Amino acid sequence: MSNLILKDIKGEENNYPIDKVPFKIGRERKNDLVLESKIVSRDHAQIVRAKEGLTIVDLGSHNGTCVNGTRIKETILRDGDEILIGGIIILYQETIAEDIHFSEDDSPLDSKAIIIKPLEDSAITGLLGKEPQPTGRKDQRLEQLEKNNRNLITLYQLSEKLISSISLGELLDMIIELIFTSIDADRGFLMLFDEGRNLIPKVIKYRDSASKADEKITVSQTIVNRVTRDRVAILTSDAMVDPRFSQGHSIYLHGIRSAMCVPLWRKKDIIGIIHLDSFRRTNQFTENDLELLMAIANHAAIGIEQARLNERILREIRIRSNLERFHSPDVVNTIMEGSAKKGTLSMKVEEKKATVLFIDIQNFTSLAERLSASEVASLLNEYFSIMTDIVFEYDGTLDKYIGDAIMATFGVPYSHGNEEVKAVLAALKMRRELERLMTQKEEKNRFDIRIGINSGNVVAGYIGSMKRLQYTVLGNVVNVASYLESIAGPNEILIGEETFRQVNKLFLLEESGKKRVKRGMREVRYYRIIGEK
């Protein structure tokens, strides 16, 4: 009778006889061999009888069935064949044909069903700690099957992590941890290139002591240069005598015996490396180890780029959220597009032409004395929301709230043209919206506003400390706008001379007079906005 052979987590060999045909394999318990793995289909495959012998047939499974590394739909089984189903490797053992007796009963075995579970993390760790000595060809094959099974589980676990939402730091830690579960290295590290094309260590791991992870690492520049310059993976069984690294003094200095180093690829570019080495003995790593490390690196590079993209998106969301508090949507889009092209948000301070608007509540102190704190807060929030929306509607920027006052700018950080006109239109709408709002309020909650507008050259940019920067404008233009607001009457809009020159043909206005803003400064002529023509 032919058998399917597996090893359990203790390393013990288990035989599962094929005592009937069809012999069904899958995740559901109605099958004759139940494999409890998420990547095994409910009805995955079956073994049937053919003239040439037993044949395994894939039942249209999602992840397929492989025999000796080749995906199959149907193939004759031979003694020693390796069957791969859902990350589980099974060895097929064939007996003498005369001893095989098949039953045509197609019913499931019910309680006799054989259930196989994939190895858990703890099981893998246990297997890594044991290296059973082969006693013959069969033991060697089973030992290799066990190692292949661990490798497939490692890649499966890595794939699962890549589709989960974890940070870049967590992903890099997980990659190195998974590598050490399958490859017996003394030291490993993952390095990524920064914007200046310098390799920066991101994760370091030592097998013998976790505390060493904080130490400064020593890297063989010879090996790293060979990988990044020649764009190849490196495996050396004894780096100290390898002629490829005869000039590498660091190899002798670090005492490196066996080493592997593979690139992390993003399309045609190398974004970093994964390096493993051993100080204990030569021939520590095999070609199979290198192939596994390359497979992990290929998976890891995809995950690293995805994690970087996710972090960049989150960073842009935070930046956009902050900008939206002060700028109109159009201005925010312009800033984000500009920063995307430059790769950074411009922080320079420059002189620009702008129009500045101040709006303030008249006699706010007496209003606050009439109302409770919660009533004042509620009234201000409603008022600020209406006025800020109007600023944005006319492509303005909210510079800041100053108590009950609002400072807004038009023309910075980006000019859309006609800023003086837009500022006056915004002021007129503010006055209309205030009138509408006040008709909805009780007498004690009503108030008037004052508005001052001035235009000219200002100093604009992100100004403040390293802990808190804010985009703002400075200069005499700002001082005059603030002064005009302070001398305006109830619900009055006053504008300066430069603003007047740009808007006088479009609005009804009258000259109100001229005053000296501060001692030592020239007198400022100002005008009252009555309405649109």
C-alpha positions in Angstrom: 0.0 0.0 0.0 1.4 3.4 -1.0 1.9 6.1 1.6 2.0 9.9 2.0 4.9 10.8 4.4 5.2 13.9 6.5 7.1 15.0 9.6 5.4 16.5 12.6 6.8 19.4 14.7 8.8 17.0 16.8 10.6 15.7 13.8 8.9 12.4 13.9 7.9 10.7 10.6 4.2 10.0 10.0 2.9 7.7 7.3 -0.6 8.1 5.9 -1.7 5.1 3.8 -3.6 5.6 0.6 -6.1 2.8 1.4 -8.8 3.8 -1.2 -9.3 5.6 -4.4 -10.2 8.3 -5.1 -8.2 9.6 -2.1 -9.3 13.1 -1.6 -7.2 16.0 -0.2 -8.5 19.4 0.9 -9.5 21.7 3.7 -13.0 20.4 4.4 -13.4 17.5 6.8 -15.2 15.3 4.3 -11.8 14.7 2.6 -9.7 11.7 3.3 -6.6 13.9 4.1 -7.6 17.2 5.7 -5.0 20.0 5.5 -6.0 22.9 7.8 -4.4 25.8 6.0 -6.0 29.0 4.6 -4.3 28.5 1.3 -5.6 25.0 0.8 -8.9 24.8 -1.2 -11.9 23.0 0.3 -11.6 20.3 -2.4 -8.0 20.7 -3.5 -6.8 17.5 -5.1 -7.4 13.8 -5.3 -5.4 10.6 -6.0 -6.9 8.2 -8.5 -6.0 4.9 -10.1 -4.7 4.9 -13.7 -3.2 2.2 -15.9 0.3 3.5 -15.3 -0.2 3.7 -11.5 -1.6 6.2 -9.0 -2.3 9.7 -10.4 -2.7 12.9 -8.6 -5.3 15.3 -10.0 -5.7 19.0 -9.1 -9.4 19.8 -8.6 -9.2 23.4 -9.9 -7.7 24.7 -6.6 -7.0 28.4 -6.2 -3.3 28.0 -5.3 -2.6 24.9 -7.4 -0.9 21.6 -6.8 2.9 21.1 -7.4 4.8 17.9 -7.9 8.6 18.1 -7.8 8.4 21.9 -8.1 6.1 21.9 -11.2 2.5 23.0 -11.1 0.3 20.2 -12.5 -3.3 19.5 -13.5 -2.7 15.7 -13.5 0.4 13.6 -13.3 1.5 10.0 -12.5 3.1 9.6 -9.1 6.5 8.0 -8.7 8.3 6.8 -5.6 10.0 9.8 -3.9 7.9 12.5 -5.6 7.4 15.7 -3.6 3.8 17.0 -3.5 3.3 20.6 -2.5 -0.2 21.6 -1.4 -0.9 24.9 0.4 2.6 25.3 1.7 2.8 21.7 3.0 5.2 19.3 1.4 4.3 15.7 1.3 6.6 12.8 0.2 4.9 10.1 -1.9 6.2 6.5 -1.1 5.3 3.8 -3.5 5.1 0.1 -2.5 5.3 -3.0 -4.7 2.4 -3.0 -7.1 1.2 -6.5 -6.1 0.7 -5.3 -2.5 -1.7 -2.5 -3.5 -5.4 -3.1 -3.0 -7.8 -0.3 -3.9 -11.4 0.2 -2.8 -13.8 1.9 -5.3 -15.8 3.3 -2.3 -16.0 7.0 -2.9 -17.4 7.9 0.5 -15.4 10.0 3.0 -13.6 8.3 5.9 -15.6 10.4 8.4 -13.8 10.1 11.8 -10.9 8.4 10.2 -10.0 11.5 8.2 -6.3 12.5 8.5 -5.9 16.2 9.6 -2.6 18.0 8.9 -2.0 21.5 10.2 0.8 23.9 9.0 3.6 24.4 11.4 3.1 27.3 13.9 5.9 29.8 14.7 6.8 27.9 17.8 7.1 24.7 15.8 9.5 26.4 13.3 11.6 27.6 16.1 11.7 24.1 17.6 12.7 22.6 14.2 15.5 25.2 13.8 17.0 24.1 17.1 17.3 20.5 15.9 19.4 19.1 13.1 18.7 15.3 12.9 21.6 13.4 11.5 20.6 11.7 8.3 20.9 7.9 8.4 20.1 7.2 4.8 18.8 8.6 1.5 15.2 8.7 2.7 16.1 10.6 5.9 18.1 13.2 3.9 15.1 13.7 1.6 12.7 14.1 4.5 15.1 16.5 6.1 15.2 18.6 2.9 11.4 18.5 2.7 11.2 19.8 6.3 13.5 22.7 5.4 11.6 23.5 2.2 8.4 23.4 4.2 9.8 26.0 6.7 11.0 28.2 3.8 7.6 28.2 2.2 5.9 29.0 5.5 8.4 31.9 5.9 7.5 33.3 2.5 3.8 32.8 3.2 4.0 34.6 6.6 5.9 37.4 4.8 3.2 37.7 2.2 0.5 37.9 4.9 2.4 40.8 6.6 2.9 42.7 3.3 -0.9 43.0 2.8 -1.5 44.2 6.4 -1.3 47.8 7.5 1.9 48.0 9.5 4.5 50.7 9.7 7.8 50.6 7.8 9.7 50.1 11.1 7.5 47.1 12.1 7.8 45.6 8.6 11.7 45.8 8.6 11.8 44.2 12.0 9.5 41.4 10.9 11.6 40.8 7.8 14.8 40.2 9.7 13.0 38.0 12.3 11.5 35.8 9.6 14.9 35.4 7.9 16.5 34.2 11.2 13.8 31.6 11.6 14.9 29.9 8.3 18.6 30.7 7.9 21.2 30.0 10.6 23.2 33.3 10.6 25.2 34.9 13.4 24.4 38.5 12.3 22.0 40.1 9.9 21.1 43.7 9.0 18.9 45.5 6.5 20.1 48.8 5.0 18.3 51.3 2.8 19.5 54.1 0.7 18.6 57.6 1.8 18.0 60.5 -0.6 21.7 61.1 -0.8 22.3 57.5 -1.9 24.0 56.6 1.4 23.3 53.2 2.9 21.7 53.6 6.3 21.3 50.6 8.7 17.6 50.2 9.6 17.5 46.8 11.4 20.3 44.9 13.0 20.0 41.4 14.6 22.5 39.1 16.3 21.6 35.5 17.0 23.4 35.2 20.4 22.5 38.5 22.0 19.6 41.0 21.4 21.5 43.6 23.3 24.1 43.9 20.5 21.5 45.3 18.2 22.2 48.7 19.7 25.9 48.5 19.0 27.5 50.3 16.0 27.8 47.7 13.2 30.9 47.0 11.1 30.2 46.3 7.5 32.4 44.8 4.8 32.4 47.7 2.3 33.9 45.2 -0.2 30.9 42.9 -0.2 28.4 45.8 -0.1 30.1 47.6 -3.0 30.1 44.4 -5.1 26.3 43.9 -4.6 25.3 47.6 -5.2 27.8 48.3 -8.0 27.6 45.0 -9.9 23.9 44.6 -9.0 24.4 40.9 -8.0 23.7 38.7 -5.1 26.8 37.4 -3.2 27.4 34.1 -1.5 30.8 33.3 -0.1 31.6 30.1 1.8 34.9 31.5 3.2 35.2 35.3 2.5 38.8 35.3 4.0 40.1 33.2 1.1 37.6 34.1 -1.6 39.6 35.7 -4.5 36.7 38.0 -5.3 37.4 39.8 -2.0 41.2 39.6 -1.8 41.5 43.4 -1.4 38.8 43.5 1.3 40.8 44.3 4.5 37.6 44.8 6.4 36.7 41.1 5.8 39.9 40.1 7.8 39.2 42.8 10.4 35.6 41.6 11.0 36.6 37.9 10.9 33.8 37.1 8.4 33.8 33.5 7.3 30.5 32.8 5.5 28.4 35.7 4.1 25.4 36.4 1.9 24.3 39.8 0.6 21.4 40.4 -1.7 20.0 43.6 -3.2 16.5 45.0 -2.6 15.0 45.9 -6.0 12.5 48.6 -7.0 12.0 47.9 -10.7 15.5 48.6 -12.1 16.8 50.5 -9.0 18.4 49.0 -5.9 16.9 50.6 -2.8 18.9 48.7 -0.2 20.5 45.4 0.8 20.0 42.5 3.2 23.3 41.1 4.6 23.8 37.9 6.6 27.2 36.6 7.8 28.7 34.0 10.2 31.9 34.1 12.2 31.7 30.5 13.4 32.6 28.4 10.4 33.0 28.2 6.6 30.3 26.8 4.4 27.6 28.1 6.8 25.3 29.1 3.9 24.2 27.1 0.9 22.9 27.9 -2.6 19.4 27.1 -1.3 19.9 29.6 1.5 20.8 32.3 -1.0 17.8 31.5 -3.2 15.6 31.8 -0.1 17.2 35.1 0.9 16.7 36.4 -2.7 13.0 35.4 -2.6 12.5 37.1 0.7 14.3 40.2 -0.6 12.0 40.4 -3.6 8.9 40.1 -1.4 10.4 42.6 1.1 11.2 45.2 -1.5 7.6 45.3 -2.5 6.5 45.7 1.1 9.0 48.4 1.8 7.9 50.5 -1.1 4.3 50.0 -0.1 5.0 51.0 3.5 6.9 54.0 2.3 4.0 55.0 0.0 1.6 54.6 2.9 3.7 56.8 5.2 4.1 59.4 2.4 0.3 59.4 1.9 -0.3 59.8 5.7 2.3 62.6 5.9 0.6 64.4 3.0 -2.8 64.0 4.6 -1.5 65.6 7.8 0.1 68.4 5.8 -3.0 69.0 3.7 -5.1 68.9 6.9 -3.0 71.6 8.5 -3.0 73.7 5.3 -6.7 73.5 4.9 -7.1 75.3 8.2 -5.5 78.4 6.7 -5.8 78.2 3.0 -8.5 77.8 0.4 -8.8 74.4 -1.4 -7.3 75.9 -4.6 -4.3 77.3 -2.7 -3.8 74.0 -0.8 -3.8 72.1 -4.1 -1.2 74.5 -5.5 1.0 74.2 -2.5 0.8 70.3 -2.5 1.5 70.2 -6.2 4.5 72.5 -5.8 5.9 70.5 -2.9 5.4 67.2 -4.8 7.6 68.5 -7.7 10.2 69.9 -5.4 10.1 67.0 -3.0 9.7 69.3 0.0 7.5 72.2 1.3 9.1 75.5 0.5 10.1 77.3 3.8 11.7 80.4 2.3 10.6 83.9 3.3 10.1 86.4 0.4 8.7 89.8 -0.5 5.3 89.6 -2.3 2.5 91.9 -3.2 -0.6 91.1 -1.1 -3.9 92.4 0.2 -4.5 92.1 4.0 -7.9 92.1 5.6 -8.7 92.5 9.3 -12.2 91.9 10.7 -13.1 92.4 14.3 -16.2 92.3 16.6 -17.0 95.7 17.9 -17.4 96.0 21.7 -16.6 92.3 22.2 -15.7 92.8 25.9 -19.3 94.0 26.7 -20.7 91.1 24.7 -18.6 88.6 26.6 -19.8 90.1 29.9 -23.4 89.6 28.9 -23.0 85.9 28.0 -21.7 82.8 29.7 -18.4 81.3 28.6 -20.1 78.4 26.7 -22.4 80.9 24.9 -19.5 83.1 23.9 -17.6 80.0 22.6 -20.6 78.8 20.6 -21.2 82.2 19.1 -17.6 82.7 18.1 -17.3 79.2 16.5 -20.4 79.9 14.4 -19.2 83.4 13.4 -15.6 82.2 12.7 -16.9 79.4 10.5 -19.0 81.7 8.4 -16.3 84.3 7.9 -13.5 81.8 7.2 -15.6 80.1 4.5 -16.0 83.4 2.8 -12.2 84.0 2.9 -11.6 80.7 1.2 -14.4 81.4 -1.3 -12.5 84.3 -2.6 -9.1 82.5 -2.7 -7.9 84.0 0.5 -5.7 82.6 3.2 -6.6 82.6 6.9 -3.5 84.0 8.5 -4.6 83.7 12.1 -7.4 84.3 14.7 -6.5 87.1 17.2 -9.0 86.8 20.0 -12.3 87.8 18.3 -10.5 89.2 15.3 -9.6 87.5 12.0 -6.6 88.3 9.8 -6.8 87.1 6.2 -4.5 87.6 3.2 -5.1 87.6 -0.6 -2.3 87.0 -3.1 -0.1 84.9 -0.9 1.3 82.3 -0.9 0.0 82.2 -4.5 -1.6 84.9 -6.6 -4.8 84.2 -8.6 -5.1 87.9 -9.8 -7.4 90.7 -8.8 -6.6 90.1 -5.1 -7.8 93.7 -4.1 -11.1 93.1 -5.8 -11.5 89.7 -4.2 -10.7 91.1 -0.7 -13.4 93.8 -1.1 -16.0 91.3 -2.4 -15.2 89.1 0.6 -15.7 92.0 3.0 -19.1 92.9 1.5 -20.3 89.3 1.7 -19.0 89.2 5.3 -21.2 92.2 6.1 -24.2 90.7 4.4 -23.8 87.3 6.1 -23.4 89.1 9.5 -26.7 90.9 9.0 -28.4 87.6 8.2 -26.9 85.9 11.2 -27.9 88.7 13.6 -31.6 88.4 12.5 -31.5 84.9 13.9 -30.1 85.9 17.3 -31.6 87.2 20.5 -30.9 90.9 21.2 -28.3 90.1 23.8 -26.3 87.9 21.3 -26.2 90.6 18.5 -23.0 92.5 17.6 -21.4 94.6 14.9 -18.1 94.2 13.0 -15.3 96.5 11.7 -13.3 95.7 8.6 -10.0 97.2 7.4 -8.2 96.4 4.0 -4.8 97.4 2.7 -2.6 96.4 -0.2 1.1 96.5 -1.0 4.4 94.6 -0.6 4.7 92.3 2.4 7.3 89.9 3.8 5.6 86.4 3.5 6.7 83.0 4.5 6.8 80.4 7.3 7.9 82.3 10.4 8.4 81.1 14.0 10.5 78.7 16.0 11.6 75.2 14.9 8.9 73.7 17.2 6.1 75.9 15.6 6.1 77.5 12.2 3.2 79.5 10.7 2.7 81.0 7.3 2.2 84.7 7.8 2.9 88.2 6.4 4.7 91.1 8.0 5.2 94.8 7.2 3.7 98.2 7.2 0.9 97.1 4.9 -0.3 94.8 7.7 -0.1 97.6 10.3 -2.2 100.0 8.2 -4.9 97.3 7.5 -5.1 96.6 11.3 -5.3 100.4 12.0 -8.1 100.9 9.5 -10.1 98.1 11.1 -9.6 99.8 14.5 -11.0 103.2 13.4 -13.9 101.8 11.3 -17.4 102.4 12.5 -20.1 99.7 13.1 -20.3 97.4 10.1 -18.0 99.7 8.1 -15.4 98.7 5.6 -12.3 101.0 5.2 -9.6 100.5 2.6 -6.2 102.0 2.0 -4.9 104.0 -1.0 -3.4 101.1 -3.0 -6.5 99.1 -2.6 -8.6 102.1 -3.7 -6.5 102.6 -6.9 -7.3 99.0 -7.9 -11.0 98.8 -7.1 -12.4 102.4 -7.4 -14.0 101.7 -10.8 -15.9 98.7 -9.5 -17.4 99.8 -6.2 -19.3 102.7 -4.7 -17.0 104.4 -2.2 -16.2 107.7 -0.6 -13.1 109.3 0.9 -13.2 109.3 4.7 -10.1 111.3 5.4 -6.4 110.8 6.1 -4.6 110.0 9.4 -1.1 109.2 10.6 -1.0 105.5 11.7 2.1 105.9 13.9 4.2 108.8 15.0 7.0 109.3 12.4 5.0 107.7 9.6 3.4 109.5 6.7 -0.3 110.1 6.7 -2.6 107.4 5.2 -5.5 108.3 3.1 -8.4 105.9 3.5 -11.8 105.3 1.9 -15.2 103.8 2.9 -16.8 101.0 0.8 -20.5 101.6 0.3 -21.3 98.8 -2.1 -20.9 97.5 -5.6 -21.7 99.7 -8.6 
